[in-house]
Amino acid sequence: MIIGLQIIALIFSFSMVYFAVLHYKRGELRKSEIIAWVGMWSAAVVVIIFPELLRTFASTFLVTRVFDLMVIGGFVLVISMVSSAYLRTKRIEKKLEDMVRRDALKDKKK
């Protein structure tokens, strides 16, 4: 039996998949990113429809409460996303620095 909160969560998850696909079609997301987003939201849909899976998964890893498992998963997700954003920022910073150096050397030669 699906309760009201599950219906709201399902609507939210499906709308997030829609927005991810929309951004991919606009060229704002790469193929690997769209696969990751759709995979995450699909996993969310499965967990929303079958919440007992989380309880079984939590007991496998000796986590007493499902909420604790979700908090741990949230921390892992946030830390990985922040580190990925940091690495991309550093890569862009390096490219910008190289471009500015080339431009400065080009101006000096003139």
Secondary structure, DSSP 8 states (H G I E B T S, - for coil): ---HHHHHHHHHHHHHHHHHHHHHHTT-S-HHHHHHHHHHHHHHHHHHH-THHHHHHHHHTT-S-HHHHHHHHHHHHHHHHHHHHHHHHHHHHHHHHHHHHHHHHHHHH-
